[in-house]
Amino acid sequence: MPTKEFWELAMYTPLLSLSCVGYICLISALAHLLGVSVTAFTWWHHVLLACALSEVWSGIFELGCRRVLRRLGRPRLPA
């Protein structure tokens, strides 16, 4: 699950934009896999999807970002 500290810092970086684009792609991909048009959902489908998927997507995105940032932050040995 996402942590408050990470997203407070990510709010001021391009990570927020990347997360939003990924979230939209996730919803579109799920609708395509299920064979449902995104516009065919009723309003309460959107509310339920937004609540559940935003938490899951935020956690997955944070985990991936932390792994990449940790790998980039390691000191490199001189060649």
C-alpha positions in Angstrom: 0.0 0.0 0.0 1.2 3.5 -0.7 2.9 5.6 2.0 2.0 9.2 2.8 5.6 10.3 3.0 6.5 9.1 -0.5 3.5 10.8 -2.1 4.0 14.0 -0.2 7.5 14.3 -1.9 6.3 12.9 -5.2 3.6 15.6 -5.5 6.2 18.1 -6.6 8.0 15.9 -9.1 7.2 14.4 -12.5 6.4 11.1 -10.7 2.9 12.3 -10.1 2.3 12.8 -13.8 3.7 9.4 -14.7 1.5 7.8 -12.0 -1.6 9.5 -13.4 -0.8 8.4 -17.0 -0.2 4.9 -15.8 -3.4 4.8 -13.9 -5.4 5.9 -16.9 -3.6 3.2 -19.0 -4.4 0.6 -16.3 -8.1 1.4 -16.4 -8.2 1.3 -20.2 -6.3 -2.0 -20.3 -8.6 -3.6 -17.8 -11.7 -2.4 -19.7 -10.2 -3.8 -22.9 -9.3 -7.1 -21.3 -12.8 -7.4 -19.9 -14.4 -6.4 -23.2 -16.2 -3.4 -21.7 -16.3 0.1 -23.0 -15.0 2.6 -20.4 -17.9 4.9 -21.2 -20.4 2.0 -20.6 -19.7 2.0 -16.9 -22.3 3.7 -14.7 -21.2 6.3 -12.2 -20.9 4.0 -9.3 -18.6 1.6 -11.3 -16.2 4.5 -11.8 -16.3 5.3 -8.0 -15.6 1.7 -7.0 -12.9 1.4 -9.6 -11.3 4.7 -8.6 -11.2 3.7 -4.9 -9.8 0.2 -5.3 -7.5 0.7 -8.2 -5.9 4.0 -7.1 -4.7 2.4 -3.9 -3.3 -0.7 -5.6 -1.8 1.3 -8.5 -0.2 3.8 -6.1 1.4 1.0 -4.0 2.8 -0.7 -7.1 4.0 2.5 -8.6 5.7 3.5 -5.3 7.4 0.1 -5.0 8.8 0.4 -8.6 10.0 4.0 -8.0 11.7 3.1 -4.8 13.5 0.2 -6.5 14.7 2.4 -9.4 15.7 5.2 -7.1 17.6 2.9 -4.8 19.5 1.4 -7.8 20.3 4.9 -9.1 21.5 6.0 -5.7 24.1 3.3 -5.1 27.7 4.5 -5.2 29.4 3.2 -8.3 32.9 1.8 -8.1 35.5 3.6 -10.2 36.5 1.7 -13.4 
